[in-house]
Amino acid sequence: MRNDIGSVDTDFLKSLMKVKNLSESQFAEIIGVSHSMVNRVINGNRGAGTKFIVGVLNNFEGVTIGQLIKCDHTLPKGNKKAKSA
């Protein structure tokens, strides 16, 4: 089962870590994932799973899902855009 729920906004994550003065290791410990996972997500080498997303939302007051997840309006191959009403 795939646990990837979306593409995180890596610029937002880097900014959050900078504002909070956190290293990747410290950030990982706070959200309950490994340092290597944080590094891979921030560098775009893997998507963030539910544990990562929930960890950020539960541990950083004021952070919203809208800030954390990039909205990609690209439809999967074979799908057509819905017509405007």
C-alpha positions as a Markdown table, in Angstrom:
| # | Residue | x | y | z |
|---|---|---|---|---|
| 1 | Met | 0.0 | 0.0 | 0.0 |
| 2 | Arg | 1.4 | 3.4 | -1.0 |
| 3 | Asn | 1.7 | 5.9 | 1.9 |
| 4 | Asp | 2.5 | 8.9 | -0.2 |
| 5 | Ile | -0.2 | 11.6 | 0.2 |
| 6 | Gly | 1.2 | 14.4 | -1.7 |
| 7 | Ser | 4.1 | 16.7 | -2.6 |
| 8 | Val | 5.2 | 18.9 | 0.3 |
| 9 | Asp | 6.3 | 22.4 | -0.3 |
| 10 | Thr | 10.0 | 22.0 | 0.4 |
| 11 | Asp | 10.6 | 25.8 | 0.4 |
| 12 | Phe | 8.0 | 26.0 | 3.2 |
| 13 | Leu | 9.7 | 23.2 | 5.2 |
| 14 | Lys | 13.1 | 24.8 | 4.8 |
| 15 | Ser | 11.7 | 28.2 | 5.9 |
| 16 | Leu | 9.9 | 26.6 | 8.9 |
| 17 | Met | 13.1 | 24.9 | 10.0 |
| 18 | Lys | 15.1 | 28.2 | 9.6 |
| 19 | Val | 12.5 | 30.2 | 11.5 |
| 20 | Lys | 12.5 | 27.6 | 14.3 |
| 21 | Asn | 16.3 | 27.4 | 14.1 |
| 22 | Leu | 16.1 | 23.6 | 13.7 |
| 23 | Ser | 18.5 | 21.2 | 12.0 |
| 24 | Glu | 17.1 | 18.4 | 9.9 |
| 25 | Ser | 17.9 | 16.0 | 12.7 |
| 26 | Gln | 16.1 | 18.1 | 15.3 |
| 27 | Phe | 13.1 | 18.6 | 13.0 |
| 28 | Ala | 13.0 | 14.8 | 12.4 |
| 29 | Glu | 13.0 | 14.1 | 16.1 |
| 30 | Ile | 10.2 | 16.6 | 16.7 |
| 31 | Ile | 7.9 | 15.1 | 14.0 |
| 32 | Gly | 8.8 | 11.5 | 14.8 |
| 33 | Val | 10.6 | 10.4 | 11.6 |
| 34 | Ser | 14.2 | 9.6 | 10.8 |
| 35 | His | 16.7 | 12.2 | 9.7 |
| 36 | Ser | 17.2 | 10.4 | 6.4 |
| 37 | Met | 13.4 | 10.7 | 5.7 |
| 38 | Val | 13.5 | 14.5 | 6.3 |
| 39 | Asn | 16.5 | 14.8 | 4.1 |
| 40 | Arg | 15.0 | 12.8 | 1.3 |
| 41 | Val | 11.7 | 14.7 | 1.4 |
| 42 | Ile | 13.4 | 18.1 | 1.5 |
| 43 | Asn | 15.6 | 17.2 | -1.4 |
| 44 | Gly | 12.7 | 15.9 | -3.4 |
| 45 | Asn | 13.8 | 12.3 | -3.4 |
| 46 | Arg | 10.6 | 10.9 | -1.9 |
| 47 | Gly | 7.1 | 12.0 | -1.1 |
| 48 | Ala | 6.0 | 12.7 | 2.4 |
| 49 | Gly | 3.9 | 10.0 | 4.0 |
| 50 | Thr | 1.1 | 10.4 | 6.5 |
| 51 | Lys | 3.4 | 10.1 | 9.5 |
| 52 | Phe | 5.5 | 13.0 | 8.2 |
| 53 | Ile | 2.6 | 15.2 | 7.4 |
| 54 | Val | 0.7 | 14.5 | 10.7 |
| 55 | Gly | 4.0 | 14.9 | 12.6 |
| 56 | Val | 4.4 | 18.4 | 11.2 |
| 57 | Leu | 0.8 | 19.4 | 11.7 |
| 58 | Asn | 0.7 | 18.1 | 15.3 |
| 59 | Asn | 3.9 | 19.6 | 16.4 |
| 60 | Phe | 4.0 | 23.1 | 14.8 |
| 61 | Glu | 1.1 | 25.2 | 15.9 |
| 62 | Gly | -0.4 | 27.3 | 13.2 |
| 63 | Val | 0.9 | 25.3 | 10.2 |
| 64 | Thr | -1.9 | 24.3 | 7.9 |
| 65 | Ile | -2.2 | 21.5 | 5.4 |
| 66 | Gly | -2.5 | 24.2 | 2.7 |
| 67 | Gln | 0.9 | 25.6 | 3.6 |
| 68 | Leu | 2.5 | 22.2 | 3.7 |
| 69 | Ile | 1.2 | 20.5 | 0.6 |
| 70 | Lys | 1.6 | 21.8 | -2.9 |
| 71 | Cys | -1.4 | 21.8 | -5.1 |
| 72 | Asp | -0.7 | 20.1 | -8.3 |
| 73 | His | -3.4 | 20.6 | -10.8 |
| 74 | Thr | -2.0 | 18.1 | -13.3 |
| 75 | Leu | -4.4 | 15.3 | -14.0 |
| 76 | Pro | -3.1 | 11.7 | -14.5 |
| 77 | Lys | -2.5 | 10.7 | -18.1 |
| 78 | Gly | -5.7 | 9.8 | -19.8 |
| 79 | Asn | -7.9 | 12.2 | -17.8 |
| 80 | Lys | -9.3 | 15.4 | -19.4 |
| 81 | Lys | -9.9 | 18.7 | -17.7 |
| 82 | Ala | -13.4 | 19.2 | -16.4 |
| 83 | Lys | -15.4 | 21.8 | -18.4 |
| 84 | Ser | -16.2 | 25.0 | -16.5 |
| 85 | Ala | -19.8 | 25.4 | -15.5 |
